Amino acid sequence: MNRSDVVIIGAGAVGLSAAHFLSSRGARVTVLEQGKVGDGSSEHNAGLAVPSHFVPLASPGIIAKGLRWMLNPDSPFYIKPRFDPELLRWFLLFRKNCTEAHVRRTAPMLRDMHLASVELYRRFAEMPGLQFEFREHGLLMLFDSEKGRADNVAMAGEGQRLGLDVRVLDNAQVNALDPGIRSHALGGVFFAQDTHLTPALFLRSLAARLRNGGVELVENAKTLDFERTNGRVASVRCTTGTYAATDFVIAAGAWSPLLSRRLGITIPLQAAKGYSVTIPDPPRRISIPLILTESKVAVTPMGETLRLAGTLELAGVDLSINPRRVRAIVNALPRYLDDFDPARVDVSRPWAGLRPCTPDGLPFLGRSRTVGNVVLAAGHAMMGMSLAPVSGRMVAEIVQGEKPSFDLRPFAVERFG
C-alpha cells in the first residue's frame, strides 16, 4: 500500500497547483488522475488569468438572458432537457443567488483572488523548467451593439470602482492597441491587468517539476472506493492500487460530486460543457486575448496558434460534441474581426470539456464538516485556470493548518446544507 501525507484526486490545474504548494511545504504528496494529466477542462481551455472576471456566474439578469438563448440552438447557452432533481435543486439555489447584493459581496473577493493568481503565475514563470508562455498583455472585450456598449461601459465602471486598470476604447483605439486585431467592432473595454498562458504547457511542465521533486503522480488511476475508519478516510482504492494518507483532497472538477457522494458529502455542482477550436495558422497574429462579448467567445493567442473557446451547455456529465455549437463559435469571428473566414477554419477536431458550476459562482474550498480529513477544491466553473494557483495555495494552507489567505466561509463545502 502506498502511503503519503496527502493524496490529491485530480491532476488538473487546481490539483497540480495544490500538489506544488503542499510539497513545497514538505508534505509527501500523491496525485491520482483517472486519465492523463490535463485530460479534463484544464488543457484545452482559453488559458486566461483574469481579474476582469470579478462578477460571479450567479448575477442579476443571467436567468432571463439564458432563457432567451435557450430558444436559439446556436446560442452560447443551452440546457439539455431532462428530468433531474439535482439539476432542479441547483437552479433554485442559483436563482436565489442572482442578486445585486451577492455580486457586491463577492466581486471584491474574486478580484483579489484573480490578482493573487496572476502574481503566483508570475512566480511560476520564474521557476526553472516552467515554460508556459505566460503573457501580461491585458484582455480586450469587444462589443458590436449598442446594448453591448452599455453593458461593457457599465462593467468598466464597476472595474474602475474596484481599483482595476480599465479603459473604454472606440474602434480606432481598439485597432491601435494591437496591429494584429483589425476589428470593425464598435469598440471595446481593455483590462490591462489580465494575462494569458498556454494551459497544456503549464500542466506538462508543472507535472514534470512535481515528479522531479518527489511527488508521485499516478495516471489512469480511477477511484473505485474509499476506506474509512472512525469517521475519517484511511485510504482510497483505485484501479492502480490502494493509497493511504493523513489528508485527502478532491480536486476532480465535474467528477467531484460523484466522488464526494461516496463519502456522504453532497455538493450541488453541475457540469457545464464548453468547446474549443484551435486554429494552427491564423490569418492574423493577435497578441492580446479577446472576448467577443455578445457571442460569449474567447479568442486567445497561444504561440503560433489561436484558440477559440465558448458555450455553456448544462447537459450533465456528457462529453459528446454538437458540431452546430462548435460552428457557432467559429461563425462569431467575422462579426468582430476582419480577415477571418469561418469556412476556412478546420472544425474537424474540436474539443469539449466539463466546467463544474456551483449555484453561487464560488468554488468549494475547505474541509468537510462530516469527514474531517477530506478537503474539497472544486466548482471553479469557467475560471479554473485563472483561480488554480490561489486555490492550490489555499488548499495547502487548509491542510497544513495555516492562516488562510482568504476568508474560507464563502467557500464552505456545506454552505448549501
RAJO-V10717 format. One record per residue. N is the residue number from 1. RES is the residue in one small letter. SS is DSSP state (helix for helix, strand for strand, loop for the rest). PSI is psi in degrees with one decimal (999 if undefined). BURIAL is + if it has 24 or more other C-alpha atoms within 12 Angstrom, else -. Layout:
((N,RES,SS,PSI,BURIAL) (N,RES,SS,PSI,BURIAL))
This chain:
((1,m,loop,132.3,-) (2,n,strand,138.1,+) (3,r,strand,130.7,-) (4,s,loop,175.4,+) (5,d,loop,-41.2,+) (6,v,strand,133.1,+) (7,v,strand,126.9,+) (8,i,strand,125.3,+) (9,i,strand,110.0,+) (10,g,loop,118.9,+) (11,a,loop,41.6,+) (12,g,loop,-165.1,+) (13,a,helix,-39.5,+) (14,v,helix,-47.3,+) (15,g,helix,-43.7,+) (16,l,helix,-35.9,+) (17,s,helix,-42.3,+) (18,a,helix,-41.5,+) (19,a,helix,-40.2,+) (20,h,helix,-50.6,+) (21,f,helix,-30.9,+) (22,l,helix,-46.9,+) (23,s,helix,-32.4,+) (24,s,loop,-17.4,-) (25,r,loop,6.4,-) (26,g,loop,2.6,-) (27,a,loop,144.6,+) (28,r,loop,120.4,+) (29,v,strand,136.5,+) (30,t,strand,130.8,+) (31,v,strand,126.0,+) (32,l,strand,127.8,+) (33,e,loop,127.5,+) (34,q,loop,-21.2,+) (35,g,loop,-125.9,-) (36,k,loop,161.0,+) (37,v,loop,126.0,+) (38,g,loop,7.8,+) (39,d,loop,-27.1,+) (40,g,loop,-136.4,+) (41,s,loop,-5.2,+) (42,s,loop,-31.0,+) (43,e,loop,-33.2,+) (44,h,loop,21.9,+) (45,n,loop,-172.1,+) (46,a,loop,-11.0,+) (47,g,loop,36.7,+) (48,l,strand,137.9,+) (49,a,strand,104.6,+) (50,v,loop,101.3,+) (51,p,loop,-18.7,+) (52,s,loop,-20.7,+) (53,h,loop,63.8,+) (54,f,loop,-6.3,+) (55,v,loop,123.4,+) (56,p,loop,159.8,+) (57,l,loop,-39.6,+) (58,a,loop,101.4,+) (59,s,loop,160.0,+) (60,p,loop,138.4,-) (61,g,loop,-14.5,-) (62,i,helix,-33.0,-) (63,i,helix,-46.0,+) (64,a,helix,-42.0,-) (65,k,helix,-42.3,-) (66,g,helix,-38.8,+) (67,l,helix,-37.8,-) (68,r,helix,-43.6,-) (69,w,helix,-33.3,-) (70,m,helix,-23.1,-) (71,l,loop,-10.5,-) (72,n,loop,115.2,-) (73,p,loop,-15.0,-) (74,d,loop,7.4,+) (75,s,loop,166.9,+) (76,p,loop,-10.0,+) (77,f,strand,137.8,+) (78,y,strand,141.1,+) (79,i,strand,122.2,+) (80,k,loop,120.3,-) (81,p,loop,125.5,-) (82,r,loop,153.7,-) (83,f,loop,113.9,-) (84,d,loop,102.6,-) (85,p,helix,-34.4,-) (86,e,helix,-37.9,-) (87,l,helix,-41.2,+) (88,l,helix,-44.8,-) (89,r,helix,-41.5,-) (90,w,helix,-43.9,+) (91,f,helix,-40.0,+) (92,l,helix,-41.2,-) (93,l,helix,-39.1,+) (94,f,helix,-46.8,+) (95,r,helix,-39.7,+) (96,k,helix,-30.1,-) (97,n,helix,-3.5,+) (98,c,loop,67.6,+) (99,t,loop,157.3,+) (100,e,helix,-36.9,-) (101,a,helix,-39.2,-) (102,h,helix,-43.6,+) (103,v,helix,-43.0,+) (104,r,helix,-38.6,+) (105,r,helix,-41.3,-) (106,t,helix,-26.4,+) (107,a,helix,-48.1,+) (108,p,helix,-37.3,+) (109,m,helix,-44.4,+) (110,l,helix,-40.5,+) (111,r,helix,-49.2,+) (112,d,helix,-36.2,+) (113,m,helix,-42.7,+) (114,h,helix,-42.6,+) (115,l,helix,-39.2,+) (116,a,helix,-39.6,+) (117,s,helix,-39.8,+) (118,v,helix,-44.0,+) (119,e,helix,-39.4,+) (120,l,helix,-35.8,+) (121,y,helix,-37.3,+) (122,r,helix,-43.9,+) (123,r,helix,-40.5,-) (124,f,helix,-44.5,+) (125,a,helix,-21.4,+) (126,e,helix,-10.1,-) (127,m,loop,138.5,-) (128,p,loop,132.6,-) (129,g,loop,-11.5,-) (130,l,loop,96.3,+) (131,q,loop,109.7,+) (132,f,loop,25.1,+) (133,e,loop,47.4,+) (134,f,loop,124.2,+) (135,r,strand,132.0,+) (136,e,loop,68.0,+) (137,h,loop,2.4,+) (138,g,loop,-174.2,+) (139,l,strand,136.6,+) (140,l,strand,118.0,+) (141,m,strand,110.7,+) (142,l,strand,143.7,+) (143,f,strand,148.7,+) (144,d,loop,29.6,+) (145,s,loop,160.1,-) (146,e,helix,-35.4,-) (147,k,helix,-42.8,-) (148,g,helix,-39.0,+) (149,r,helix,-47.9,+) (150,a,helix,-44.0,-) (151,d,helix,-42.9,-) (152,n,helix,-38.1,+) (153,v,helix,-40.4,+) (154,a,helix,-40.6,-) (155,m,helix,-41.6,+) (156,a,helix,-41.9,+) (157,g,helix,-41.5,-) (158,e,helix,-40.4,+) (159,g,helix,-40.1,+) (160,q,helix,-39.5,+) (161,r,helix,-28.6,-) (162,l,loop,3.4,+) (163,g,loop,12.3,-) (164,l,loop,156.1,+) (165,d,loop,99.8,+) (166,v,strand,138.8,+) (167,r,strand,140.0,+) (168,v,strand,128.7,+) (169,l,strand,146.7,+) (170,d,strand,-178.0,+) (171,n,helix,-42.9,+) (172,a,helix,-39.5,-) (173,q,helix,-34.4,+) (174,v,helix,-48.4,+) (175,n,helix,-27.9,+) (176,a,helix,-25.2,-) (177,l,helix,-37.6,+) (178,d,loop,109.3,+) (179,p,loop,-19.9,-) (180,g,loop,-11.0,-) (181,i,loop,-56.9,+) (182,r,loop,75.1,+) (183,s,strand,145.5,+) (184,h,loop,16.3,+) (185,a,loop,160.9,+) (186,l,loop,-34.8,+) (187,g,strand,-163.8,+) (188,g,strand,171.1,+) (189,v,strand,126.5,+) (190,f,strand,119.8,+) (191,f,strand,105.0,+) (192,a,loop,-23.7,+) (193,q,loop,-1.2,+) (194,d,loop,156.5,+) (195,t,strand,170.3,+) (196,h,strand,164.4,+) (197,l,loop,173.5,+) (198,t,loop,106.8,+) (199,p,helix,-42.6,+) (200,a,helix,-40.4,+) (201,l,helix,-39.1,+) (202,f,helix,-47.3,+) (203,l,helix,-44.3,+) (204,r,helix,-44.6,+) (205,s,helix,-35.9,+) (206,l,helix,-40.4,+) (207,a,helix,-42.8,+) (208,a,helix,-41.3,-) (209,r,helix,-40.7,+) (210,l,helix,-44.7,+) (211,r,helix,-44.3,-) (212,n,helix,-26.1,-) (213,g,loop,4.2,-) (214,g,loop,-1.0,-) (215,v,loop,131.8,+) (216,e,strand,117.6,+) (217,l,strand,110.7,+) (218,v,strand,117.2,+) (219,e,loop,163.9,+) (220,n,loop,34.4,-) (221,a,loop,80.9,+) (222,k,loop,129.4,+) (223,t,strand,128.3,+) (224,l,strand,-42.2,-) (225,d,strand,165.8,-) (226,f,strand,145.5,+) (227,e,strand,126.4,-) (228,r,strand,148.7,-) (229,t,strand,124.1,-) (230,n,loop,43.2,-) (231,g,loop,6.2,-) (232,r,strand,156.2,+) (233,v,strand,128.0,+) (234,a,strand,-36.5,+) (235,s,strand,165.1,+) (236,v,strand,132.4,+) (237,r,strand,125.3,+) (238,c,strand,173.5,+) (239,t,loop,-16.0,-) (240,t,loop,1.4,-) (241,g,strand,-171.1,-) (242,t,strand,135.5,+) (243,y,strand,118.1,+) (244,a,strand,152.9,+) (245,a,loop,171.2,+) (246,t,loop,-39.2,+) (247,d,strand,151.1,+) (248,f,strand,135.5,+) (249,v,strand,124.6,+) (250,i,strand,108.6,+) (251,a,loop,52.8,+) (252,a,loop,21.1,+) (253,g,helix,-131.6,+) (254,a,helix,-16.3,+) (255,w,helix,-2.9,+) (256,s,helix,-41.3,+) (257,p,helix,-34.0,+) (258,l,helix,-34.9,+) (259,l,helix,-45.2,+) (260,s,helix,-31.4,+) (261,r,helix,-30.8,-) (262,r,loop,-18.3,-) (263,l,loop,7.6,+) (264,g,loop,15.5,-) (265,i,loop,112.8,+) (266,t,loop,120.7,+) (267,i,loop,131.6,+) (268,p,loop,96.9,+) (269,l,strand,127.5,+) (270,q,strand,140.0,+) (271,a,strand,127.0,+) (272,a,strand,114.2,+) (273,k,strand,137.9,+) (274,g,strand,157.5,+) (275,y,strand,155.1,+) (276,s,strand,151.6,+) (277,v,strand,132.7,+) (278,t,strand,123.8,+) (279,i,strand,115.3,+) (280,p,loop,-29.7,-) (281,d,loop,75.6,-) (282,p,loop,151.6,+) (283,p,loop,-23.0,-) (284,r,loop,147.9,+) (285,r,loop,112.9,+) (286,i,loop,135.2,+) (287,s,loop,-19.5,+) (288,i,loop,126.5,+) (289,p,strand,149.8,+) (290,l,strand,149.6,+) (291,i,strand,119.9,+) (292,l,strand,96.0,+) (293,t,loop,-43.2,+) (294,e,loop,-31.8,+) (295,s,loop,-10.8,+) (296,k,loop,47.2,+) (297,v,strand,132.6,+) (298,a,strand,139.4,+) (299,v,strand,111.7,+) (300,t,strand,124.7,+) (301,p,strand,131.8,+) (302,m,strand,98.0,+) (303,g,loop,-124.5,+) (304,e,loop,5.3,-) (305,t,strand,172.1,-) (306,l,strand,125.8,+) (307,r,strand,132.6,+) (308,l,strand,131.3,+) (309,a,strand,143.8,+) (310,g,strand,-175.1,+) (311,t,strand,151.9,+) (312,l,strand,108.0,+) (313,e,strand,106.6,+) (314,l,strand,95.6,+) (315,a,loop,16.3,+) (316,g,loop,-168.1,+) (317,v,loop,81.6,+) (318,d,loop,117.0,-) (319,l,loop,13.0,+) (320,s,loop,151.6,-) (321,i,loop,128.4,+) (322,n,loop,106.8,+) (323,p,helix,-31.5,-) (324,r,helix,-38.4,-) (325,r,helix,-32.2,+) (326,v,helix,-44.4,+) (327,r,helix,-33.2,+) (328,a,helix,-35.0,+) (329,i,helix,-48.0,+) (330,v,helix,-37.8,+) (331,n,helix,-14.5,+) (332,a,loop,-22.3,+) (333,l,helix,-52.2,+) (334,p,helix,-14.1,+) (335,r,helix,-25.7,+) (336,y,helix,-29.8,+) (337,l,strand,140.4,+) (338,d,loop,159.5,-) (339,d,loop,3.8,-) (340,f,loop,107.7,+) (341,d,loop,111.2,-) (342,p,helix,-30.2,+) (343,a,helix,-19.1,-) (344,r,helix,2.0,-) (345,v,loop,125.5,+) (346,d,loop,114.9,-) (347,v,loop,20.8,+) (348,s,loop,-15.5,-) (349,r,loop,61.5,-) (350,p,loop,167.3,+) (351,w,strand,146.5,+) (352,a,strand,139.8,+) (353,g,strand,163.2,+) (354,l,strand,122.1,+) (355,r,strand,124.2,+) (356,p,strand,116.6,+) (357,c,strand,131.7,+) (358,t,strand,163.2,+) (359,p,loop,-17.4,+) (360,d,loop,3.8,+) (361,g,loop,8.5,+) (362,l,loop,141.4,+) (363,p,loop,164.6,+) (364,f,strand,119.3,+) (365,l,strand,103.7,+) (366,g,strand,175.5,+) (367,r,strand,147.9,+) (368,s,loop,140.1,+) (369,r,loop,-27.1,-) (370,t,loop,-31.5,-) (371,v,loop,95.2,+) (372,g,loop,-19.6,+) (373,n,loop,21.2,+) (374,v,strand,127.6,+) (375,v,strand,131.5,+) (376,l,strand,137.7,+) (377,a,strand,80.3,+) (378,a,strand,164.3,+) (379,g,loop,31.4,+) (380,h,loop,-0.9,+) (381,a,helix,-130.9,+) (382,m,helix,1.1,+) (383,m,helix,19.3,+) (384,g,helix,-42.9,+) (385,m,helix,-39.4,+) (386,s,helix,-36.5,+) (387,l,helix,1.6,+) (388,a,helix,-50.7,+) (389,p,helix,-45.6,+) (390,v,helix,-34.7,+) (391,s,helix,-41.6,+) (392,g,helix,-39.8,+) (393,r,helix,-39.7,+) (394,m,helix,-37.5,+) (395,v,helix,-45.5,+) (396,a,helix,-40.4,+) (397,e,helix,-41.8,+) (398,i,helix,-48.4,+) (399,v,helix,-39.7,+) (400,q,helix,-3.8,+) (401,g,loop,24.7,-) (402,e,loop,164.8,-) (403,k,loop,124.9,-) (404,p,loop,148.6,-) (405,s,loop,-29.9,-) (406,f,loop,155.0,+) (407,d,loop,123.8,-) (408,l,loop,-13.7,+) (409,r,helix,-40.7,-) (410,p,helix,-16.8,-) (411,f,helix,8.8,+) (412,a,loop,138.0,+) (413,v,loop,-40.2,+) (414,e,loop,25.3,+) (415,r,loop,-16.7,+) (416,f,loop,7.7,+) (417,g,loop,999,-))
